[in-house]
Amino acid sequence: MGKSKGARIVITLECECRTQENNIKQQRKKGIFRYTSTKNRRNTPARIELNKFCPNCNKHTNFKEIK
């Protein structure tokens, strides 16, 4: 039997540029860019927002946690 990893879960982070249609001319390519990460469910029950680089926007933007 394997051990449980506890309160850590895998989350997916998605760029805000997907919802912003007015930045089309600034984008390099069309599509959705996502990061995966982990978080501790007990310490951070709310959804996470991290500032990361988006190659579609070609700049640093906020990435929000999605389900």
PDB file with one MODEL, atoms N, CA, C and O in Angstrom:
MODEL        1
ATOM      1  N   MET A   1       0.825  -1.183   0.000  1.00  0.00           N
ATOM      2  CA  MET A   1       0.000   0.000   0.000  1.00  0.00           C
ATOM      3  C   MET A   1       0.874   1.254   0.000  1.00  0.00           C
ATOM      4  O   MET A   1       1.837   1.353   0.760  1.00  0.00           O
ATOM      5  N   GLY A   2       0.523   2.208  -0.863  1.00  0.00           N
ATOM      6  CA  GLY A   2       1.251   3.468  -0.918  1.00  0.00           C
ATOM      7  C   GLY A   2       0.738   4.438   0.128  1.00  0.00           C
ATOM      8  O   GLY A   2      -0.408   4.363   0.571  1.00  0.00           O
ATOM      9  N   LYS A   3       1.612   5.344   0.506  1.00  0.00           N
ATOM     10  CA  LYS A   3       1.230   6.348   1.484  1.00  0.00           C
ATOM     11  C   LYS A   3       0.480   7.491   0.806  1.00  0.00           C
ATOM     12  O   LYS A   3       0.706   7.794  -0.365  1.00  0.00           O
ATOM     13  N   SER A   4      -0.401   8.107   1.554  1.00  0.00           N
ATOM     14  CA  SER A   4      -1.134   9.266   1.069  1.00  0.00           C
ATOM     15  C   SER A   4      -0.212  10.476   1.079  1.00  0.00           C
ATOM     16  O   SER A   4       0.646  10.591   1.954  1.00  0.00           O
ATOM     17  N   LYS A   5      -0.376  11.369   0.127  1.00  0.00           N
ATOM     18  CA  LYS A   5       0.456  12.573   0.074  1.00  0.00           C
ATOM     19  C   LYS A   5      -0.045  13.643   1.030  1.00  0.00           C
ATOM     20  O   LYS A   5       0.588  14.691   1.157  1.00  0.00           O
ATOM     21  N   GLY A   6      -1.149  13.412   1.697  1.00  0.00           N
ATOM     22  CA  GLY A   6      -1.636  14.369   2.688  1.00  0.00           C
ATOM     23  C   GLY A   6      -2.472  15.467   2.068  1.00  0.00           C
ATOM     24  O   GLY A   6      -3.335  15.208   1.229  1.00  0.00           O
ATOM     25  N   ALA A   7      -2.211  16.693   2.484  1.00  0.00           N
ATOM     26  CA  ALA A   7      -3.041  17.826   2.084  1.00  0.00           C
ATOM     27  C   ALA A   7      -2.592  18.470   0.780  1.00  0.00           C
ATOM     28  O   ALA A   7      -3.258  19.387   0.299  1.00  0.00           O
ATOM     29  N   ARG A   8      -1.483  18.021   0.190  1.00  0.00           N
ATOM     30  CA  ARG A   8      -0.983  18.633  -1.043  1.00  0.00           C
ATOM     31  C   ARG A   8      -1.777  18.139  -2.253  1.00  0.00           C
ATOM     32  O   ARG A   8      -1.985  16.938  -2.429  1.00  0.00           O
ATOM     33  N   ILE A   9      -2.213  19.081  -3.074  1.00  0.00           N
ATOM     34  CA  ILE A   9      -2.960  18.735  -4.284  1.00  0.00           C
ATOM     35  C   ILE A   9      -2.317  19.424  -5.494  1.00  0.00           C
ATOM     36  O   ILE A   9      -1.642  20.444  -5.350  1.00  0.00           O
ATOM     37  N   VAL A  10      -2.531  18.864  -6.670  1.00  0.00           N
ATOM     38  CA  VAL A  10      -2.037  19.448  -7.913  1.00  0.00           C
ATOM     39  C   VAL A  10      -3.080  20.426  -8.428  1.00  0.00           C
ATOM     40  O   VAL A  10      -4.268  20.109  -8.493  1.00  0.00           O
ATOM     41  N   ILE A  11      -2.620  21.632  -8.798  1.00  0.00           N
ATOM     42  CA  ILE A  11      -3.521  22.660  -9.318  1.00  0.00           C
ATOM     43  C   ILE A  11      -3.062  23.077 -10.714  1.00  0.00           C
ATOM     44  O   ILE A  11      -1.906  22.871 -11.084  1.00  0.00           O
ATOM     45  N   THR A  12      -3.972  23.660 -11.479  1.00  0.00           N
ATOM     46  CA  THR A  12      -3.665  24.174 -12.808  1.00  0.00           C
ATOM     47  C   THR A  12      -3.838  25.682 -12.792  1.00  0.00           C
ATOM     48  O   THR A  12      -4.848  26.195 -12.311  1.00  0.00           O
ATOM     49  N   LEU A  13      -2.842  26.392 -13.322  1.00  0.00           N
ATOM     50  CA  LEU A  13      -2.881  27.849 -13.392  1.00  0.00           C
ATOM     51  C   LEU A  13      -3.037  28.267 -14.849  1.00  0.00           C
ATOM     52  O   LEU A  13      -2.318  27.773 -15.717  1.00  0.00           O
ATOM     53  N   GLU A  14      -3.967  29.170 -15.120  1.00  0.00           N
ATOM     54  CA  GLU A  14      -4.241  29.614 -16.488  1.00  0.00           C
ATOM     55  C   GLU A  14      -4.088  31.122 -16.583  1.00  0.00           C
ATOM     56  O   GLU A  14      -4.438  31.849 -15.653  1.00  0.00           O
ATOM     57  N   CYS A  15      -3.562  31.591 -17.715  1.00  0.00           N
ATOM     58  CA  CYS A  15      -3.306  33.013 -17.932  1.00  0.00           C
ATOM     59  C   CYS A  15      -4.612  33.792 -18.075  1.00  0.00           C
ATOM     60  O   CYS A  15      -5.628  33.257 -18.519  1.00  0.00           O
ATOM     61  N   GLU A  16      -4.560  35.069 -17.689  1.00  0.00           N
ATOM     62  CA  GLU A  16      -5.719  35.947 -17.828  1.00  0.00           C
ATOM     63  C   GLU A  16      -5.964  36.340 -19.272  1.00  0.00           C
ATOM     64  O   GLU A  16      -7.064  36.785 -19.599  1.00  0.00           O
ATOM     65  N   CYS A  17      -4.984  36.193 -20.145  1.00  0.00           N
ATOM     66  CA  CYS A  17      -5.129  36.654 -21.526  1.00  0.00           C
ATOM     67  C   CYS A  17      -6.191  35.866 -22.283  1.00  0.00           C
ATOM     68  O   CYS A  17      -6.652  36.311 -23.334  1.00  0.00           O
ATOM     69  N   ARG A  18      -6.578  34.726 -21.779  1.00  0.00           N
ATOM     70  CA  ARG A  18      -7.632  33.954 -22.435  1.00  0.00           C
ATOM     71  C   ARG A  18      -8.961  34.698 -22.403  1.00  0.00           C
ATOM     72  O   ARG A  18      -9.748  34.615 -23.345  1.00  0.00           O
ATOM     73  N   THR A  19      -9.206  35.426 -21.315  1.00  0.00           N
ATOM     74  CA  THR A  19     -10.470  36.134 -21.168  1.00  0.00           C
ATOM     75  C   THR A  19     -10.425  37.538 -21.767  1.00  0.00           C
ATOM     76  O   THR A  19     -11.477  38.152 -21.948  1.00  0.00           O
ATOM     77  N   GLN A  20      -9.241  38.063 -22.079  1.00  0.00           N
ATOM     78  CA  GLN A  20      -9.114  39.412 -22.619  1.00  0.00           C
ATOM     79  C   GLN A  20      -8.983  39.339 -24.131  1.00  0.00           C
ATOM     80  O   GLN A  20      -7.951  38.910 -24.648  1.00  0.00           O
ATOM     81  N   GLU A  21     -10.017  39.752 -24.839  1.00  0.00           N
ATOM     82  CA  GLU A  21     -10.028  39.687 -26.299  1.00  0.00           C
ATOM     83  C   GLU A  21      -9.367  40.902 -26.947  1.00  0.00           C
ATOM     84  O   GLU A  21      -9.063  40.868 -28.139  1.00  0.00           O
ATOM     85  N   ASN A  22      -9.139  41.977 -26.182  1.00  0.00           N
ATOM     86  CA  ASN A  22      -8.583  43.192 -26.776  1.00  0.00           C
ATOM     87  C   ASN A  22      -7.067  43.123 -26.950  1.00  0.00           C
ATOM     88  O   ASN A  22      -6.493  44.041 -27.535  1.00  0.00           O
ATOM     89  N   ASN A  23      -6.404  42.094 -26.477  1.00  0.00           N
ATOM     90  CA  ASN A  23      -4.949  41.961 -26.590  1.00  0.00           C
ATOM     91  C   ASN A  23      -4.542  41.060 -27.746  1.00  0.00           C
ATOM     92  O   ASN A  23      -3.434  40.524 -27.737  1.00  0.00           O
ATOM     93  N   ILE A  24      -5.393  40.878 -28.730  1.00  0.00           N
ATOM     94  CA  ILE A  24      -5.115  39.940 -29.813  1.00  0.00           C
ATOM     95  C   ILE A  24      -3.886  40.365 -30.615  1.00  0.00           C
ATOM     96  O   ILE A  24      -3.085  39.510 -30.991  1.00  0.00           O
ATOM     97  N   LYS A  25      -3.712  41.662 -30.890  1.00  0.00           N
ATOM     98  CA  LYS A  25      -2.580  42.075 -31.709  1.00  0.00           C
ATOM     99  C   LYS A  25      -1.252  41.977 -30.970  1.00  0.00           C
ATOM    100  O   LYS A  25      -0.203  41.960 -31.613  1.00  0.00           O
ATOM    101  N   GLN A  26      -1.261  41.912 -29.632  1.00  0.00           N
ATOM    102  CA  GLN A  26      -0.036  41.780 -28.854  1.00  0.00           C
ATOM    103  C   GLN A  26       0.404  40.326 -28.716  1.00  0.00           C
ATOM    104  O   GLN A  26       1.556  40.060 -28.374  1.00  0.00           O
ATOM    105  N   GLN A  27      -0.498  39.385 -28.975  1.00  0.00           N
ATOM    106  CA  GLN A  27      -0.180  37.983 -28.761  1.00  0.00           C
ATOM    107  C   GLN A  27       0.729  37.452 -29.861  1.00  0.00           C
ATOM    108  O   GLN A  27       0.640  37.876 -31.013  1.00  0.00           O
ATOM    109  N   ARG A  28       1.605  36.518 -29.492  1.00  0.00           N
ATOM    110  CA  ARG A  28       2.460  35.847 -30.455  1.00  0.00           C
ATOM    111  C   ARG A  28       1.683  34.810 -31.239  1.00  0.00           C
ATOM    112  O   ARG A  28       1.754  34.763 -32.467  1.00  0.00           O
ATOM    113  N   LYS A  29       0.938  33.977 -30.520  1.00  0.00           N
ATOM    114  CA  LYS A  29       0.171  32.904 -31.142  1.00  0.00           C
ATOM    115  C   LYS A  29      -1.132  32.746 -30.390  1.00  0.00           C
ATOM    116  O   LYS A  29      -1.248  33.183 -29.245  1.00  0.00           O
ATOM    117  N   LYS A  30      -2.102  32.133 -31.015  1.00  0.00           N
ATOM    118  CA  LYS A  30      -3.376  31.907 -30.349  1.00  0.00           C
ATOM    119  C   LYS A  30      -3.301  30.604 -29.571  1.00  0.00           C
ATOM    120  O   LYS A  30      -2.587  29.677 -29.955  1.00  0.00           O
ATOM    121  N   GLY A  31      -4.029  30.544 -28.497  1.00  0.00           N
ATOM    122  CA  GLY A  31      -4.053  29.341 -27.689  1.00  0.00           C
ATOM    123  C   GLY A  31      -4.109  29.672 -26.215  1.00  0.00           C
ATOM    124  O   GLY A  31      -4.194  30.836 -25.822  1.00  0.00           O
ATOM    125  N   ILE A  32      -4.062  28.635 -25.412  1.00  0.00           N
ATOM    126  CA  ILE A  32      -4.133  28.766 -23.966  1.00  0.00           C
ATOM    127  C   ILE A  32      -2.839  28.229 -23.386  1.00  0.00           C
ATOM    128  O   ILE A  32      -2.386  27.152 -23.772  1.00  0.00           O
ATOM    129  N   PHE A  33      -2.239  28.966 -22.465  1.00  0.00           N
ATOM    130  CA  PHE A  33      -1.027  28.499 -21.822  1.00  0.00           C
ATOM    131  C   PHE A  33      -1.332  28.250 -20.356  1.00  0.00           C
ATOM    132  O   PHE A  33      -1.917  29.101 -19.686  1.00  0.00           O
ATOM    133  N   ARG A  34      -0.938  27.088 -19.857  1.00  0.00           N
ATOM    134  CA  ARG A  34      -1.211  26.706 -18.467  1.00  0.00           C
ATOM    135  C   ARG A  34       0.039  26.180 -17.793  1.00  0.00           C
ATOM    136  O   ARG A  34       0.881  25.537 -18.420  1.00  0.00           O
ATOM    137  N   TYR A  35       0.146  26.467 -16.492  1.00  0.00           N
ATOM    138  CA  TYR A  35       1.174  25.896 -15.633  1.00  0.00           C
ATOM    139  C   TYR A  35       0.497  24.927 -14.672  1.00  0.00           C
ATOM    140  O   TYR A  35      -0.689  25.069 -14.376  1.00  0.00           O
ATOM    141  N   THR A  36       1.243  23.948 -14.188  1.00  0.00           N
ATOM    142  CA  THR A  36       0.760  23.094 -13.102  1.00  0.00           C
ATOM    143  C   THR A  36       1.671  23.296 -11.908  1.00  0.00           C
ATOM    144  O   THR A  36       2.873  23.517 -12.057  1.00  0.00           O
ATOM    145  N   SER A  37       1.090  23.220 -10.732  1.00  0.00           N
ATOM    146  CA  SER A  37       1.826  23.408  -9.498  1.00  0.00           C
ATOM    147  C   SER A  37       1.115  22.631  -8.396  1.00  0.00           C
ATOM    148  O   SER A  37       0.100  21.980  -8.642  1.00  0.00           O
ATOM    149  N   THR A  38       1.646  22.703  -7.197  1.00  0.00           N
ATOM    150  CA  THR A  38       0.988  22.070  -6.056  1.00  0.00           C
ATOM    151  C   THR A  38       0.765  23.118  -4.974  1.00  0.00           C
ATOM    152  O   THR A  38       1.464  24.129  -4.907  1.00  0.00           O
ATOM    153  N   LYS A  39      -0.218  22.853  -4.139  1.00  0.00           N
ATOM    154  CA  LYS A  39      -0.465  23.724  -2.993  1.00  0.00           C
ATOM    155  C   LYS A  39      -0.970  22.876  -1.839  1.00  0.00           C
ATOM    156  O   LYS A  39      -1.486  21.776  -2.035  1.00  0.00           O
ATOM    157  N   ASN A  40      -0.813  23.402  -0.641  1.00  0.00           N
ATOM    158  CA  ASN A  40      -1.304  22.744   0.556  1.00  0.00           C
ATOM    159  C   ASN A  40      -2.734  23.203   0.789  1.00  0.00           C
ATOM    160  O   ASN A  40      -2.988  24.390   0.996  1.00  0.00           O
ATOM    161  N   ARG A  41      -3.651  22.272   0.755  1.00  0.00           N
ATOM    162  CA  ARG A  41      -5.075  22.587   0.879  1.00  0.00           C
ATOM    163  C   ARG A  41      -5.404  23.190   2.239  1.00  0.00           C
ATOM    164  O   ARG A  41      -6.294  24.036   2.333  1.00  0.00           O
ATOM    165  N   ARG A  42      -4.712  22.778   3.284  1.00  0.00           N
ATOM    166  CA  ARG A  42      -5.006  23.289   4.643  1.00  0.00           C
ATOM    167  C   ARG A  42      -4.531  24.729   4.822  1.00  0.00           C
ATOM    168  O   ARG A  42      -5.232  25.543   5.423  1.00  0.00           O
ATOM    169  N   ASN A  43      -3.337  25.049   4.299  1.00  0.00           N
ATOM    170  CA  ASN A  43      -2.788  26.397   4.474  1.00  0.00           C
ATOM    171  C   ASN A  43      -3.406  27.413   3.523  1.00  0.00           C
ATOM    172  O   ASN A  43      -3.541  28.584   3.877  1.00  0.00           O
ATOM    173  N   THR A  44      -3.782  26.984   2.323  1.00  0.00           N
ATOM    174  CA  THR A  44      -4.322  27.893   1.312  1.00  0.00           C
ATOM    175  C   THR A  44      -5.619  27.335   0.739  1.00  0.00           C
ATOM    176  O   THR A  44      -5.602  26.756  -0.347  1.00  0.00           O
ATOM    177  N   PRO A  45      -6.726  27.490   1.426  1.00  0.00           N
ATOM    178  CA  PRO A  45      -7.983  26.943   0.910  1.00  0.00           C
ATOM    179  C   PRO A  45      -8.550  27.755  -0.262  1.00  0.00           C
ATOM    180  O   PRO A  45      -9.305  27.218  -1.073  1.00  0.00           O
ATOM    181  N   ALA A  46      -8.193  29.044  -0.357  1.00  0.00           N
ATOM    182  CA  ALA A  46      -8.703  29.886  -1.450  1.00  0.00           C
ATOM    183  C   ALA A  46      -7.903  29.638  -2.726  1.00  0.00           C
ATOM    184  O   ALA A  46      -6.841  29.015  -2.694  1.00  0.00           O
ATOM    185  N   ARG A  47      -8.420  30.129  -3.840  1.00  0.00           N
ATOM    186  CA  ARG A  47      -7.720  29.959  -5.112  1.00  0.00           C
ATOM    187  C   ARG A  47      -6.495  30.862  -5.171  1.00  0.00           C
ATOM    188  O   ARG A  47      -6.497  31.978  -4.651  1.00  0.00           O
ATOM    189  N   ILE A  48      -5.455  30.356  -5.815  1.00  0.00           N
ATOM    190  CA  ILE A  48      -4.158  31.039  -5.865  1.00  0.00           C
ATOM    191  C   ILE A  48      -4.058  31.884  -7.134  1.00  0.00           C
ATOM    192  O   ILE A  48      -4.595  31.519  -8.180  1.00  0.00           O
ATOM    193  N   GLU A  49      -3.363  33.020  -7.026  1.00  0.00           N
ATOM    194  CA  GLU A  49      -2.978  33.833  -8.177  1.00  0.00           C
ATOM    195  C   GLU A  49      -1.479  34.055  -8.103  1.00  0.00           C
ATOM    196  O   GLU A  49      -0.970  34.540  -7.092  1.00  0.00           O
ATOM    197  N   LEU A  50      -0.760  33.700  -9.180  1.00  0.00           N
ATOM    198  CA  LEU A  50       0.685  33.875  -9.230  1.00  0.00           C
ATOM    199  C   LEU A  50       1.054  34.683 -10.466  1.00  0.00           C
ATOM    200  O   LEU A  50       0.390  34.593 -11.499  1.00  0.00           O
ATOM    201  N   ASN A  51       2.124  35.478 -10.354  1.00  0.00           N
ATOM    202  CA  ASN A  51       2.619  36.255 -11.475  1.00  0.00           C
ATOM    203  C   ASN A  51       3.676  35.431 -12.198  1.00  0.00           C
ATOM    204  O   ASN A  51       4.754  35.192 -11.652  1.00  0.00           O
ATOM    205  N   LYS A  52       3.379  34.991 -13.428  1.00  0.00           N
ATOM    206  CA  LYS A  52       4.287  34.149 -14.203  1.00  0.00           C
ATOM    207  C   LYS A  52       4.366  34.665 -15.633  1.00  0.00           C
ATOM    208  O   LYS A  52       3.569  35.509 -16.044  1.00  0.00           O
ATOM    209  N   PHE A  53       5.345  34.144 -16.396  1.00  0.00           N
ATOM    210  CA  PHE A  53       5.522  34.560 -17.786  1.00  0.00           C
ATOM    211  C   PHE A  53       4.595  33.779 -18.702  1.00  0.00           C
ATOM    212  O   PHE A  53       4.514  32.554 -18.613  1.00  0.00           O
ATOM    213  N   CYS A  54       3.899  34.484 -19.579  1.00  0.00           N
ATOM    214  CA  CYS A  54       3.023  33.866 -20.566  1.00  0.00           C
ATOM    215  C   CYS A  54       3.649  34.058 -21.947  1.00  0.00           C
ATOM    216  O   CYS A  54       3.789  35.194 -22.399  1.00  0.00           O
ATOM    217  N   PRO A  55       4.029  32.972 -22.629  1.00  0.00           N
ATOM    218  CA  PRO A  55       4.615  33.128 -23.955  1.00  0.00           C
ATOM    219  C   PRO A  55       3.612  33.599 -25.007  1.00  0.00           C
ATOM    220  O   PRO A  55       4.019  34.125 -26.043  1.00  0.00           O
ATOM    221  N   ASN A  56       2.318  33.425 -24.769  1.00  0.00           N
ATOM    222  CA  ASN A  56       1.308  33.928 -25.702  1.00  0.00           C
ATOM    223  C   ASN A  56       1.221  35.450 -25.641  1.00  0.00           C
ATOM    224  O   ASN A  56       1.127  36.108 -26.677  1.00  0.00           O
ATOM    225  N   CYS A  57       1.253  36.012 -24.433  1.00  0.00           N
ATOM    226  CA  CYS A  57       1.202  37.461 -24.252  1.00  0.00           C
ATOM    227  C   CYS A  57       2.576  38.102 -24.418  1.00  0.00           C
ATOM    228  O   CYS A  57       2.685  39.295 -24.699  1.00  0.00           O
ATOM    229  N   ASN A  58       3.610  37.305 -24.244  1.00  0.00           N
ATOM    230  CA  ASN A  58       5.002  37.745 -24.288  1.00  0.00           C
ATOM    231  C   ASN A  58       5.313  38.726 -23.154  1.00  0.00           C
ATOM    232  O   ASN A  58       6.082  39.670 -23.336  1.00  0.00           O
ATOM    233  N   LYS A  59       4.709  38.496 -21.982  1.00  0.00           N
ATOM    234  CA  LYS A  59       4.969  39.322 -20.808  1.00  0.00           C
ATOM    235  C   LYS A  59       4.542  38.561 -19.550  1.00  0.00           C
ATOM    236  O   LYS A  59       3.924  37.500 -19.634  1.00  0.00           O
ATOM    237  N   HIS A  60       4.879  39.114 -18.393  1.00  0.00           N
ATOM    238  CA  HIS A  60       4.468  38.529 -17.129  1.00  0.00           C
ATOM    239  C   HIS A  60       3.029  38.966 -16.831  1.00  0.00           C
ATOM    240  O   HIS A  60       2.709  40.153 -16.885  1.00  0.00           O
ATOM    241  N   THR A  61       2.170  37.996 -16.516  1.00  0.00           N
ATOM    242  CA  THR A  61       0.777  38.284 -16.198  1.00  0.00           C
ATOM    243  C   THR A  61       0.348  37.420 -15.009  1.00  0.00           C
ATOM    244  O   THR A  61       1.064  36.510 -14.592  1.00  0.00           O
ATOM    245  N   ASN A  62      -0.823  37.723 -14.482  1.00  0.00           N
ATOM    246  CA  ASN A  62      -1.369  36.918 -13.384  1.00  0.00           C
ATOM    247  C   ASN A  62      -1.950  35.630 -13.923  1.00  0.00           C
ATOM    248  O   ASN A  62      -2.696  35.632 -14.902  1.00  0.00           O
ATOM    249  N   PHE A  63      -1.607  34.542 -13.282  1.00  0.00           N
ATOM    250  CA  PHE A  63      -2.176  33.243 -13.596  1.00  0.00           C
ATOM    251  C   PHE A  63      -3.087  32.847 -12.456  1.00  0.00           C
ATOM    252  O   PHE A  63      -2.674  32.857 -11.296  1.00  0.00           O
ATOM    253  N   LYS A  64      -4.335  32.494 -12.776  1.00  0.00           N
ATOM    254  CA  LYS A  64      -5.307  32.138 -11.748  1.00  0.00           C
ATOM    255  C   LYS A  64      -5.541  30.644 -11.742  1.00  0.00           C
ATOM    256  O   LYS A  64      -5.474  29.982 -12.778  1.00  0.00           O
ATOM    257  N   GLU A  65      -5.813  30.131 -10.576  1.00  0.00           N
ATOM    258  CA  GLU A  65      -6.098  28.702 -10.415  1.00  0.00           C
ATOM    259  C   GLU A  65      -7.466  28.371 -11.022  1.00  0.00           C
ATOM    260  O   GLU A  65      -8.448  29.081 -10.804  1.00  0.00           O
ATOM    261  N   ILE A  66      -7.505  27.286 -11.783  1.00  0.00           N
ATOM    262  CA  ILE A  66      -8.772  26.822 -12.349  1.00  0.00           C
ATOM    263  C   ILE A  66      -9.032  25.409 -11.854  1.00  0.00           C
ATOM    264  O   ILE A  66      -8.130  24.758 -11.328  1.00  0.00           O
ATOM    265  N   LYS A  67     -10.247  24.938 -12.017  1.00  0.00           N
ATOM    266  CA  LYS A  67     -10.576  23.568 -11.620  1.00  0.00           C
ATOM    267  C   LYS A  67     -10.348  22.627 -12.754  1.00  0.00           C
ATOM    268  O   LYS A  67     -10.570  21.424 -12.613  1.00  0.00           O
TER     269      LYS A  67
ENDMDL
END
